[in-house]
Amino acid sequence: MTEDEWHELENAVAVGAPDRYVAAFFAPAQRRRALVALYAFDNELAHVAGVVREPMLGHVRLAWWRERLAAIYEGAAQQAPTAKALAKVVDAHKPPRALLDGLIDTRAHDFDEAPFADEAAFERYADATEGNVMRLAVHILGLAPLNEEVIRNVALAAALGTQQSNAPRLARQRRYRLPLTWLQAQGMNTEDVFANPDALARVMPQATQRINQALATANRGRFRLGAMPVLSPATMARETGPAAPWRRFVRIAFANLTWRL
């Protein structure tokens, strides 16, 4: 992999996953590129739903990644920069393939038109996406296994933070990705949100409350402090709007220095 290809990959992560990108600088230097390569892989999977118009095209793209992953584990040379970088991670760190396969499979739910039925369904999705990335990242840092309760709660907070930020945009596309029961508790359904995205304001306090609960539970848990570069991006879920770059750096740095999310 050339340095130009690497810098292009790194820039894509800095734009697409800025919280993870900043937090990676608090990881040991010799493991940093492997983390960024993992994040680039997940970034590509996560953005498929945002760039395809038909779910079938999204499933085709995920199938391509399943083929690339199988080839990588068979030792075949790769051409695409992200696949090249992921191949280096697999060769150097031997991450559990089941976690990578699970990540691809769960991303297929990004094309579902139906919302998550309840909070439990959303938690399963968060655990298999954000949670699997964290497990893989912790493996790269040589700290696996980590406290599973901590990972599940941090993953939930991170996923809720992402969906909370994306909710207005998705509503304009006639999509709703927070638990349906939260709407029902307010006497609403998805059509109410699609007709008036401002109605989302009635469920946002529930998301904020659940994020704070999840992070508080994680903070009470026991885990290796060396995992903070992996966990600390979730502290940004506390932000209710876009964060300036300096604020992102300060919040993530504070989390890493104080070991608190």
MIKOL-323934 format. One record per residue: residue in three letters; x, y, z of N, C-alpha, C in turn. Coordinates in Angstrom, 3 decimals. Example, Ala and Ser with C-alpha at 12.3 -4.5 7.8 and 13.67 -1.06 7.14 Angstrom:
% residues 2
ATOM residuo     n.c1     n.c2     n.c3    ca.c1    ca.c2    ca.c3     c.c1     c.c2     c.c3
ATOM     ala   13.190   -5.690    7.800   12.300   -4.500    7.800   13.200   -3.300    7.800
ATOM     ser   12.850   -2.250    7.080   13.670   -1.060    7.140   12.900    0.030    7.870
END
This chain:
% residues 261
ATOM residuo     n.c1     n.c2     n.c3    ca.c1    ca.c2    ca.c3     c.c1     c.c2     c.c3
ATOM     met    0.859   -1.195    0.000    0.000    0.000    0.000    0.887    1.233    0.000
ATOM     thr    0.691    2.137   -0.975    1.538    3.315   -1.076    1.164    4.345   -0.018
ATOM     glu    2.097    5.267    0.229    1.816    6.333    1.196    0.684    7.227    0.706
ATOM     asp    0.599    7.442   -0.593   -0.504    8.255   -1.131   -1.846    7.578   -0.869
ATOM     glu   -1.897    6.258   -1.069   -3.128    5.530   -0.801   -3.471    5.600    0.690
ATOM     trp   -2.439    5.478    1.523   -2.686    5.539    2.958   -3.240    6.895    3.376
ATOM     his   -2.632    7.975    2.874   -3.088    9.311    3.261   -4.513    9.567    2.765
ATOM     glu   -4.855    9.036    1.603   -6.224    9.177    1.099   -7.199    8.445    2.019
ATOM     leu   -6.802    7.261    2.456   -7.626    6.488    3.379   -7.780    7.217    4.704
ATOM     glu   -6.685    7.729    5.215   -6.692    8.446    6.485   -7.588    9.678    6.413
ATOM     asn   -7.512   10.394    5.306   -8.357   11.586    5.137   -9.831   11.211    5.087
ATOM     ala  -10.142   10.072    4.481  -11.535    9.630    4.417  -12.073    9.346    5.818
ATOM     val  -11.250    8.760    6.685  -11.675    8.497    8.057  -11.804    9.802    8.831
ATOM     ala  -10.884   10.727    8.603  -10.943   12.012    9.295  -12.242   12.755    8.979
ATOM     val  -12.745   12.578    7.758  -13.991   13.235    7.353  -15.209   12.416    7.775
ATOM     gly  -15.155   11.113    7.544  -16.319   10.267    7.767  -16.512    9.804    9.198
ATOM     ala  -15.414    9.700    9.951  -15.494    9.249   11.346  -14.532   10.086   12.187
ATOM     pro  -14.765   11.399   12.278  -13.802   12.292   12.931  -13.570   11.985   14.407
ATOM     asp  -14.586   11.499   15.122  -14.412   11.179   16.543  -13.416   10.028   16.712
ATOM     arg  -13.580    8.990   15.926  -12.654    7.861   15.982  -11.255    8.283   15.537
ATOM     tyr  -11.203    9.120   14.528   -9.904    9.554   14.004   -9.115   10.294   15.081
ATOM     val   -9.766   11.203   15.775   -9.088   11.952   16.840   -8.675   11.006   17.960
ATOM     ala   -9.558   10.112   18.363   -9.262    9.209   19.479   -8.110    8.273   19.158
ATOM     ala   -7.937    7.925   17.881   -6.862    7.006   17.499   -5.483    7.562   17.836
ATOM     phe   -5.359    8.869   17.919   -4.058    9.468   18.239   -3.657    9.233   19.691
ATOM     phe   -4.579    8.754   20.500   -4.248    8.428   21.883   -3.867    6.955   22.038
ATOM     ala   -3.916    6.211   20.942   -3.505    4.810   20.944   -1.997    4.725   20.705
ATOM     pro   -1.368    3.609   21.071    0.061    3.433   20.782    0.347    3.629   19.301
ATOM     ala    1.417    4.332   18.991    1.721    4.702   17.607    1.801    3.493   16.688
ATOM     gln    2.332    2.378   17.175    2.509    1.203   16.323    1.190    0.499   15.996
ATOM     arg    0.117    0.850   16.699   -1.198    0.240   16.437   -2.150    1.209   15.736
ATOM     arg   -1.718    2.449   15.567   -2.633    3.497   15.107   -3.140    3.250   13.691
ATOM     arg   -2.256    2.869   12.796   -2.692    2.665   11.416   -3.671    1.505   11.302
ATOM     ala   -3.470    0.488   12.105   -4.401   -0.639   12.073   -5.791   -0.205   12.527
ATOM     leu   -5.849    0.646   13.545   -7.149    1.173   13.983   -7.808    1.981   12.876
ATOM     val   -7.041    2.852   12.242   -7.602    3.685   11.178   -8.073    2.823   10.007
ATOM     ala   -7.348    1.755    9.694   -7.765    0.847    8.623   -9.096    0.182    8.968
ATOM     leu   -9.236   -0.255   10.219  -10.509   -0.837   10.664  -11.633    0.175   10.543
ATOM     tyr  -11.378    1.409   10.968  -12.404    2.440   10.908  -12.757    2.794    9.462
ATOM     ala  -11.774    2.724    8.567  -12.049    2.981    7.150  -12.986    1.919    6.588
ATOM     phe  -12.763    0.673    6.981  -13.623   -0.436    6.559  -15.051   -0.211    7.039
ATOM     asp  -15.218    0.068    8.320  -16.558    0.297    8.853  -17.189    1.540    8.246
ATOM     asn  -16.379    2.553    7.994  -16.878    3.778    7.392  -17.490    3.498    6.015
ATOM     glu  -16.818    2.649    5.234  -17.360    2.298    3.915  -18.685    1.554    4.046
ATOM     leu  -18.745    0.614    4.986  -19.992   -0.135    5.184  -21.125    0.791    5.622
ATOM     ala  -20.822    1.679    6.570  -21.846    2.556    7.127  -22.387    3.544    6.105
ATOM     his  -21.573    3.899    5.110  -21.994    4.911    4.151  -22.704    4.327    2.930
ATOM     val  -22.767    3.010    2.851  -23.444    2.408    1.701  -24.901    2.861    1.642
ATOM     ala  -25.581    2.814    2.778  -27.009    3.175    2.798  -27.241    4.620    2.395
ATOM     gly  -26.246    5.470    2.576  -26.414    6.879    2.252  -26.165    7.219    0.796
ATOM     val  -25.576    6.278    0.047  -25.216    6.604   -1.342  -25.973    5.775   -2.374
ATOM     val  -26.668    4.724   -1.949  -27.426    3.917   -2.914  -28.888    4.317   -2.884
ATOM     arg  -29.519    4.254   -4.037  -30.933    4.610   -4.127  -31.833    3.401   -3.930
ATOM     glu  -31.345    2.225   -4.274  -32.129    1.004   -4.148  -31.453    0.059   -3.166
ATOM     pro  -32.215   -0.522   -2.234  -31.623   -1.466   -1.279  -30.836   -2.585   -1.952
ATOM     met  -31.302   -3.054   -3.123  -30.610   -4.148   -3.799  -29.165   -3.768   -4.123
ATOM     leu  -28.954   -2.508   -4.511  -27.595   -2.064   -4.809  -26.728   -2.075   -3.549
ATOM     gly  -27.356   -1.750   -2.434  -26.630   -1.797   -1.169  -26.231   -3.217   -0.816
ATOM     his  -27.136   -4.161   -1.022  -26.831   -5.561   -0.726  -25.724   -6.079   -1.654
ATOM     val  -25.710   -5.599   -2.886  -24.637   -5.983   -3.815  -23.290   -5.491   -3.298
ATOM     arg  -23.280   -4.265   -2.793  -22.029   -3.716   -2.265  -21.556   -4.494   -1.042
ATOM     leu  -22.474   -4.866   -0.177  -22.094   -5.662    0.993  -21.613   -7.046    0.568
ATOM     ala  -22.233   -7.611   -0.466  -21.789   -8.914   -0.969  -20.363   -8.817   -1.503
ATOM     trp  -20.058   -7.691   -2.143  -18.679   -7.479   -2.630  -17.703   -7.503   -1.459
ATOM     trp  -18.094   -6.875   -0.357  -17.217   -6.871    0.811  -17.116   -8.252    1.433
ATOM     arg  -18.163   -9.045    1.404  -18.061  -10.418    1.907  -17.041  -11.208    1.084
ATOM     glu  -17.059  -10.987   -0.234  -16.089  -11.659   -1.097  -14.671  -11.179   -0.805
ATOM     arg  -14.520   -9.863   -0.609  -13.179   -9.329   -0.309  -12.675   -9.907    1.005
ATOM     leu  -13.548   -9.992    1.991  -13.134  -10.483    3.299  -12.703  -11.945    3.205
ATOM     ala  -13.467  -12.741    2.465  -13.086  -14.147    2.286  -11.726  -14.245    1.600
ATOM     ala  -11.514  -13.416    0.585  -10.235  -13.440   -0.137   -9.090  -12.998    0.763
ATOM     ile   -9.336  -12.009    1.596   -8.303  -11.520    2.516   -7.870  -12.632    3.463
ATOM     tyr   -8.833  -13.356    4.016   -8.497  -14.425    4.957   -7.850  -15.624    4.255
ATOM     glu   -8.009  -15.697    2.931   -7.325  -16.733    2.159   -5.939  -16.284    1.705
ATOM     gly   -5.613  -15.016    2.003   -4.285  -14.510    1.664   -4.155  -13.928    0.278
ATOM     ala   -5.273  -13.693   -0.414   -5.229  -13.155   -1.770   -4.891  -11.665   -1.754
ATOM     ala   -4.146  -11.216   -2.747   -3.779   -9.806   -2.866   -5.021   -8.974   -3.177
ATOM     gln   -5.035   -7.742   -2.655   -6.169   -6.842   -2.844   -5.748   -5.622   -3.647
ATOM     gln   -6.726   -5.009   -4.325   -6.455   -3.832   -5.145   -7.025   -2.550   -4.543
ATOM     ala   -8.245   -2.612   -3.984   -8.870   -1.420   -3.413   -8.110   -0.995   -2.152
ATOM     pro   -7.859    0.312   -1.966   -7.068    0.775   -0.813   -7.589    0.294    0.543
ATOM     thr   -8.902    0.380    0.777   -9.434   -0.046    2.068   -9.243   -1.545    2.260
ATOM     ala   -9.441   -2.315    1.208   -9.237   -3.765    1.296   -7.759   -4.081    1.537
ATOM     lys   -6.864   -3.331    0.900   -5.428   -3.514    1.143   -5.095   -3.256    2.608
ATOM     ala   -5.625   -2.174    3.134   -5.344   -1.815    4.525   -5.913   -2.860    5.482
ATOM     leu   -7.130   -3.332    5.193   -7.739   -4.348    6.045   -6.938   -5.646    5.978
ATOM     ala   -6.415   -5.974    4.810   -5.595   -7.183    4.676   -4.362   -7.107    5.569
ATOM     lys   -3.779   -5.929    5.683   -2.618   -5.760    6.567   -3.017   -5.972    8.027
ATOM     val   -4.201   -5.483    8.391   -4.692   -5.677    9.756   -4.880   -7.165   10.042
ATOM     val   -5.493   -7.873    9.108   -5.734   -9.307    9.285   -4.413  -10.062    9.396
ATOM     asp   -3.459   -9.697    8.560   -2.162  -10.377    8.566   -1.406  -10.129    9.869
ATOM     ala   -1.463   -8.895   10.364   -0.665   -8.535   11.544   -1.332   -8.895   12.859
ATOM     his   -2.658   -8.804   12.902   -3.351   -8.918   14.198   -4.330  -10.080   14.303
ATOM     lys   -4.616  -10.742   13.200   -5.499  -11.914   13.202   -6.815  -11.650   13.944
ATOM     pro   -7.557  -10.613   13.568   -8.837  -10.357   14.254   -9.843  -11.465   13.967
ATOM     pro  -10.735  -11.745   14.913  -11.743  -12.801   14.685  -12.616  -12.474   13.478
ATOM     arg  -12.622  -13.365   12.512  -13.384  -13.094   11.296  -14.876  -12.981   11.577
ATOM     ala  -15.371  -13.713   12.568  -16.808  -13.685   12.866  -17.286  -12.276   13.186
ATOM     leu  -16.441  -11.476   13.826  -16.830  -10.102   14.149  -16.943   -9.260   12.883
ATOM     leu  -16.038   -9.458   11.937  -16.087   -8.716   10.677  -17.282   -9.158    9.838
ATOM     asp  -17.519  -10.469    9.779  -18.694  -10.969    9.055  -19.981  -10.444    9.681
ATOM     gly  -20.032  -10.443   11.011  -21.218   -9.948   11.696  -21.473   -8.481   11.429
ATOM     leu  -20.389   -7.725   11.321  -20.513   -6.294   11.030  -21.123   -6.082    9.645
ATOM     ile  -20.642   -6.823    8.663  -21.193   -6.711    7.306  -22.663   -7.123    7.293
ATOM     asp  -22.966   -8.254    7.925  -24.351   -8.756    7.906  -25.309   -7.771    8.559
ATOM     thr  -24.896   -7.176    9.670  -25.795   -6.261   10.390  -25.988   -4.971    9.619
ATOM     arg  -24.998   -4.542    8.869  -25.148   -3.330    8.062  -26.245   -3.473    7.006
ATOM     ala  -26.634   -4.709    6.698  -27.738   -4.911    5.762  -29.032   -4.323    6.307
ATOM     his  -29.146   -4.226    7.639  -30.351   -3.646    8.237  -30.446   -2.134    7.995
ATOM     asp  -29.354   -1.527    7.546  -29.400   -0.098    7.234  -30.334    0.192    6.069
ATOM     phe  -30.654   -0.844    5.284  -31.541   -0.650    4.135  -32.998   -0.945    4.475
ATOM     asp  -33.269   -1.398    5.705  -34.644   -1.710    6.098  -35.497   -0.447    6.111
ATOM     glu  -36.691   -0.552    5.569  -37.626    0.569    5.618  -38.316    0.650    6.971
ATOM     ala  -38.554   -0.494    7.591  -39.223   -0.513    8.890  -38.258   -0.083    9.983
ATOM     pro  -38.719    0.699   10.947  -37.852    1.119   12.056  -37.619   -0.031   13.030
ATOM     phe  -36.707    0.165   13.964  -36.508   -0.818   15.019  -37.772   -0.861   15.880
ATOM     ala  -38.265   -2.068   16.134  -39.539   -2.192   16.834  -39.486   -1.613   18.235
ATOM     asp  -38.368   -1.814   18.926  -38.254   -1.344   20.301  -36.784   -1.119   20.640
ATOM     glu  -36.537   -0.729   21.884  -35.168   -0.427   22.293  -34.283   -1.662   22.263
ATOM     ala  -34.845   -2.829   22.583  -34.057   -4.059   22.568  -33.538   -4.356   21.160
ATOM     ala  -34.365   -4.134   20.147  -33.944   -4.359   18.765  -32.833   -3.385   18.389
ATOM     phe  -32.969   -2.142   18.820  -31.926   -1.158   18.533  -30.622   -1.544   19.233
ATOM     glu  -30.711   -2.028   20.467  -29.511   -2.415   21.214  -28.782   -3.565   20.522
ATOM     arg  -29.530   -4.506   19.957  -28.887   -5.611   19.231  -28.140   -5.086   18.010
ATOM     tyr  -28.752   -4.132   17.315  -28.097   -3.524   16.156  -26.826   -2.776   16.584
ATOM     ala  -26.929   -1.993   17.643  -25.774   -1.231   18.126  -24.637   -2.154   18.535
ATOM     asp  -24.978   -3.262   19.187  -23.954   -4.191   19.659  -23.227   -4.849   18.499
ATOM     ala  -23.947   -5.148   17.408  -23.340   -5.834   16.268  -22.632   -4.885   15.307
ATOM     thr  -22.848   -3.590   15.457  -22.147   -2.618   14.607  -21.080   -1.906   15.431
ATOM     glu  -21.467   -0.917   16.196  -20.510   -0.201   17.033  -19.768   -1.167   17.975
ATOM     gly  -20.510   -2.101   18.548  -19.900   -3.035   19.490  -18.841   -3.903   18.845
ATOM     asn  -19.123   -4.434   17.651  -18.139   -5.275   16.980  -16.900   -4.489   16.569
ATOM     val  -17.090   -3.245   16.139  -15.917   -2.418   15.813  -15.058   -2.221   17.056
ATOM     met  -15.691   -1.973   18.195  -14.936   -1.805   19.434  -14.205   -3.086   19.816
ATOM     arg  -14.870   -4.239   19.678  -14.211   -5.509   19.996  -13.002   -5.741   19.097
ATOM     leu  -13.149   -5.422   17.828  -12.039   -5.574   16.893  -10.909   -4.613   17.226
ATOM     ala  -11.252   -3.380   17.566  -10.238   -2.385   17.907   -9.492   -2.766   19.182
ATOM     val  -10.231   -3.272   20.168   -9.600   -3.724   21.410   -8.662   -4.898   21.127
ATOM     his   -9.067   -5.773   20.210   -8.199   -6.883   19.809   -6.906   -6.356   19.195
ATOM     ile   -7.023   -5.359   18.325   -5.840   -4.763   17.699   -4.895   -4.188   18.750
ATOM     leu   -5.457   -3.606   19.799   -4.634   -3.033   20.868   -4.072   -4.096   21.811
ATOM     gly   -4.474   -5.354   21.602   -3.978   -6.424   22.449   -4.617   -6.454   23.813
ATOM     leu   -5.848   -5.943   23.926   -6.520   -5.841   25.224   -7.766   -6.707   25.322
ATOM     ala   -8.008   -7.542   24.335   -9.203   -8.394   24.350   -8.985   -9.581   25.294
ATOM     pro  -10.076  -10.041   25.940  -11.444   -9.506   25.868  -11.635   -8.373   26.871
ATOM     leu  -12.521   -7.470   26.529  -12.863   -6.362   27.418  -14.218   -6.644   28.050
ATOM     asn  -14.488   -5.986   29.159  -15.764   -6.123   29.860  -16.925   -5.932   28.870
ATOM     glu  -17.717   -6.996   28.673  -18.779   -6.958   27.673  -19.877   -5.965   28.030
ATOM     glu  -20.168   -5.806   29.305  -21.190   -4.830   29.692  -20.754   -3.426   29.317
ATOM     val  -19.473   -3.135   29.483  -18.951   -1.829   29.104  -19.084   -1.627   27.602
ATOM     ile  -18.674   -2.616   26.822  -18.755   -2.486   25.369  -20.202   -2.283   24.923
ATOM     arg  -21.123   -3.073   25.464  -22.524   -2.941   25.041  -23.088   -1.564   25.349
ATOM     asn  -22.750   -1.021   26.508  -23.271    0.297   26.864  -22.616    1.410   26.055
ATOM     val  -21.324    1.313   25.849  -20.642    2.331   25.046  -21.134    2.270   23.599
ATOM     ala  -21.315    1.059   23.084  -21.823    0.907   21.718  -23.220    1.493   21.577
ATOM     leu  -24.066    1.253   22.582  -25.422    1.808   22.536  -25.389    3.329   22.514
ATOM     ala  -24.567    3.927   23.378  -24.476    5.391   23.410  -23.993    5.931   22.074
ATOM     ala  -22.966    5.299   21.512  -22.425    5.775   20.236  -23.455    5.663   19.119
ATOM     ala  -24.163    4.535   19.057  -25.159    4.340   17.998  -26.329    5.301   18.151
ATOM     leu  -26.769    5.520   19.385  -27.857    6.480   19.607  -27.426    7.890   19.234
ATOM     gly  -26.186    8.239   19.563  -25.695    9.558   19.199  -25.704    9.770   17.694
ATOM     thr  -25.286    8.737   16.951  -25.283    8.827   15.488  -26.694    8.967   14.946
ATOM     gln  -27.607    8.132   15.423  -28.974    8.184   14.914  -29.695    9.457   15.333
ATOM     gln  -29.372    9.951   16.508  -29.959   11.211   16.955  -29.548   12.345   16.020
ATOM     ser  -28.283   12.348   15.629  -27.788   13.385   14.712  -28.383   13.243   13.320
ATOM     asn  -28.560   11.993   12.882  -29.048   11.747   11.521  -30.569   11.809   11.393
ATOM     ala  -31.281   11.789   12.517  -32.738   11.654   12.482  -33.448   12.700   11.618
ATOM     pro  -33.129   13.997   11.718  -33.840   14.975   10.871  -33.631   14.726    9.375
ATOM     arg  -32.387   14.420    8.993  -32.106   14.147    7.576  -32.855   12.897    7.107
ATOM     leu  -32.843   11.863    7.924  -33.527   10.633    7.546  -35.037   10.839    7.469
ATOM     ala  -35.586   11.656    8.352  -37.027   11.915    8.322  -37.439   12.552    7.005
ATOM     arg  -36.590   13.431    6.490  -36.893   14.053    5.192  -36.853   13.031    4.064
ATOM     gln  -36.171   11.903    4.305  -36.124   10.806    3.327  -37.161    9.726    3.648
ATOM     arg  -38.072   10.054    4.574  -39.115    9.135    5.013  -38.518    7.881    5.659
ATOM     arg  -37.555    8.114    6.544  -36.953    7.009    7.291  -36.826    7.427    8.756
ATOM     tyr  -37.000    6.446    9.633  -36.899    6.678   11.074  -36.130    5.509   11.660
ATOM     arg  -35.007    5.777   12.373  -34.109    4.701   12.808  -33.920    4.654   14.323
ATOM     leu  -34.755    5.353   15.067  -34.768    5.210   16.518  -35.890    4.241   16.887
ATOM     pro  -35.929    3.739   18.126  -36.979    2.772   18.484  -38.391    3.301   18.247
ATOM     leu  -39.211    2.484   17.611  -40.590    2.880   17.315  -41.386    3.117   18.595
ATOM     thr  -41.072    2.376   19.646  -41.811    2.534   20.898  -41.650    3.928   21.484
ATOM     trp  -40.550    4.588   21.181  -40.368    5.956   21.674  -41.390    6.896   21.043
ATOM     leu  -41.669    6.689   19.761  -42.709    7.492   19.103  -44.078    7.156   19.676
ATOM     gln  -44.339    5.884   19.822  -45.653    5.454   20.302  -45.943    5.982   21.702
ATOM     ala  -44.900    6.095   22.520  -45.084    6.627   23.873  -45.518    8.091   23.846
ATOM     gln  -45.233    8.766   22.733  -45.636   10.169   22.570  -46.926   10.288   21.762
ATOM     gly  -47.570    9.150   21.512  -48.815    9.178   20.748  -48.598    9.474   19.280
ATOM     met  -47.436    9.126   18.749  -47.118    9.420   17.347  -46.752    8.131   16.621
ATOM     asn  -46.680    8.240   15.292  -46.143    7.169   14.467  -45.172    7.771   13.459
ATOM     thr  -44.613    6.952   12.600  -43.598    7.454   11.673  -44.158    8.486   10.705
ATOM     glu  -45.422    8.352   10.317  -46.001    9.313    9.378  -46.045   10.714    9.984
ATOM     asp  -46.223   10.798   11.289  -46.203   12.111   11.947  -44.837   12.770   11.789
ATOM     val  -43.783   11.968   11.915  -42.421   12.495   11.788  -42.113   12.849   10.339
ATOM     phe  -42.570   12.002    9.409  -42.304   12.281    7.999  -43.024   13.550    7.542
ATOM     ala  -44.202   13.778    8.088  -44.962   14.975    7.721  -44.368   16.226    8.342
ATOM     asn  -43.772   16.066    9.525  -43.207   17.221   10.232  -41.979   16.763   11.025
ATOM     pro  -40.776   16.817   10.435  -39.561   16.372   11.128  -39.330   17.061   12.474
ATOM     asp  -39.941   18.240   12.667  -39.781   18.920   13.964  -40.396   18.106   15.103
ATOM     ala  -41.286   17.180   14.744  -41.910   16.337   15.766  -40.897   15.428   16.445
ATOM     leu  -39.736   15.254   15.822  -38.676   14.447   16.429  -38.242   15.006   17.785
ATOM     ala  -38.438   16.293   17.970  -38.020   16.921   19.234  -38.690   16.257   20.436
ATOM     arg  -39.812   15.591   20.213  -40.533   14.968   21.324  -39.885   13.664   21.784
ATOM     val  -39.067   13.027   20.913  -38.406   11.784   21.319  -36.922   11.982   21.630
ATOM     met  -36.374   13.146   21.275  -34.950   13.380   21.503  -34.557   13.335   22.985
ATOM     pro  -35.405   13.835   23.911  -35.030   13.708   25.328  -34.851   12.259   25.766
ATOM     gln  -35.643   11.352   25.179  -35.504    9.930   25.501  -34.138    9.421   25.041
ATOM     ala  -33.713    9.840   23.841  -32.399    9.430   23.328  -31.290    9.976   24.216
ATOM     thr  -31.394   11.244   24.578  -30.373   11.862   25.424  -30.289   11.179   26.781
ATOM     gln  -31.437   10.899   27.360  -31.467   10.220   28.657  -30.823    8.843   28.577
ATOM     arg  -31.131    8.110   27.518  -30.584    6.753   27.379  -29.076    6.795   27.125
ATOM     ile  -28.605    7.778   26.370  -27.163    7.944   26.150  -26.459    8.182   27.479
ATOM     asn  -26.994    9.093   28.262  -26.376    9.409   29.552  -26.382    8.208   30.492
ATOM     gln  -27.465    7.445   30.486  -27.542    6.243   31.318  -26.491    5.220   30.895
ATOM     ala  -26.379    5.013   29.597  -25.437    4.016   29.086  -23.997    4.398   29.415
ATOM     leu  -23.642    5.665   29.247  -22.279    6.095   29.536  -21.991    6.065   31.037
ATOM     ala  -22.998    6.398   31.841  -22.812    6.338   33.292  -22.569    4.893   33.733
ATOM     thr  -23.305    3.954   33.149  -23.100    2.539   33.470  -21.712    2.088   33.051
ATOM     ala  -21.273    2.527   31.863  -19.928    2.171   31.396  -18.853    2.743   32.322
ATOM     asn  -19.044    3.959   32.776  -18.067    4.589   33.673  -17.952    3.854   35.006
ATOM     arg  -19.030    3.214   35.427  -18.995    2.459   36.671  -18.365    1.078   36.496
ATOM     gly  -18.219    0.651   35.239  -17.677   -0.674   34.974  -16.168   -0.716   35.109
ATOM     arg  -15.644   -1.929   35.170  -14.202   -2.134   35.251  -13.703   -2.547   33.872
ATOM     phe  -12.681   -1.833   33.377  -12.103   -2.184   32.087  -10.665   -1.673   32.025
ATOM     arg   -9.897   -2.236   31.125   -8.512   -1.817   30.973   -8.469   -0.389   30.454
ATOM     leu   -7.736    0.459   31.153   -7.709    1.880   30.792   -7.059    2.110   29.437
ATOM     gly   -6.234    1.157   29.002   -5.629    1.278   27.683   -6.634    1.224   26.553
ATOM     ala   -7.878    0.828   26.859   -8.919    0.770   25.838   -9.602    2.114   25.612
ATOM     met   -9.248    3.126   26.370   -9.916    4.427   26.222   -9.831    5.003   24.807
ATOM     pro   -8.740    4.827   24.050   -8.754    5.330   22.672   -9.850    4.700   21.815
ATOM     val  -10.286    3.504   22.186  -11.373    2.833   21.465  -12.736    3.288   21.978
ATOM     leu  -12.855    3.463   23.270  -14.144    3.797   23.874  -14.468    5.291   23.837
ATOM     ser  -13.442    6.126   23.897  -13.647    7.567   24.099  -14.452    8.279   23.017
ATOM     pro  -14.481    7.822   21.737  -15.329    8.533   20.781  -16.793    8.628   21.213
ATOM     ala  -17.241    7.658   22.029  -18.645    7.653   22.450  -18.997    8.840   23.326
ATOM     thr  -18.000    9.493   23.924  -18.307   10.660   24.751  -18.959   11.769   23.927
ATOM     met  -18.716   11.752   22.606  -19.302   12.767   21.734  -20.806   12.573   21.560
ATOM     ala  -21.329   11.416   21.970  -22.775   11.200   21.902  -23.516   12.154   22.824
ATOM     arg  -22.809   12.724   23.799  -23.435   13.697   24.698  -23.710   15.028   23.996
ATOM     glu  -23.050   15.268   22.878  -23.262   16.506   22.132  -24.614   16.453   21.430
ATOM     thr  -25.386   17.503   21.545  -26.713   17.522   20.926  -26.714   18.158   19.542
ATOM     gly  -25.569   18.640   19.103  -25.460   19.248   17.782  -24.059   19.067   17.250
ATOM     pro  -23.784   19.585   16.053  -22.446   19.475   15.478  -21.395   20.108   16.397
ATOM     ala  -20.276   19.432   16.551  -19.215   19.934   17.431  -18.085   20.515   16.597
ATOM     ala  -17.583   21.661   17.002  -16.426   22.254   16.336  -15.220   21.337   16.532
ATOM     pro  -14.277   21.325   15.583  -13.108   20.441   15.713  -12.369   20.602   17.041
ATOM     trp  -12.211   21.839   17.524  -11.487   22.035   18.779  -12.249   21.410   19.944
ATOM     arg  -13.591   21.495   19.898  -14.386   20.932   20.984  -14.311   19.406   20.958
ATOM     arg  -14.322   18.835   19.748  -14.187   17.383   19.624  -12.863   16.928   20.237
ATOM     phe  -11.785   17.616   19.891  -10.473   17.234   20.425  -10.451   17.360   21.944
ATOM     val  -10.983   18.444   22.467  -10.956   18.667   23.914  -11.760   17.590   24.641
ATOM     arg  -12.952   17.267   24.145  -13.794   16.284   24.820  -13.148   14.907   24.804
ATOM     ile  -12.607   14.516   23.653  -12.007   13.190   23.546  -10.703   13.129   24.336
ATOM     ala   -9.931   14.196   24.294   -8.695   14.238   25.085   -9.012   14.158   26.573
ATOM     phe  -10.038   14.883   27.007  -10.422   14.872   28.419  -10.823   13.460   28.849
ATOM     ala  -11.574   12.762   27.987  -11.987   11.394   28.302  -10.780   10.476   28.459
ATOM     asn   -9.800   10.629   27.568   -8.616    9.782   27.628   -7.735   10.107   28.833
ATOM     leu   -7.690   11.363   29.226   -6.832   11.768   30.336   -7.459   11.488   31.692
ATOM     thr   -8.798   11.493   31.731   -9.482   11.266   33.015  -10.076    9.868   33.119
ATOM     trp  -10.059    9.115   31.984  -10.625    7.766   31.945  -12.110    7.774   32.255
ATOM     arg  -12.787    8.823   31.808  -14.233    8.943   32.008  -14.896    9.325   30.697
ATOM     leu  -15.986    8.676   30.387  -16.711    8.953   29.142  -17.763   10.031   29.363
END
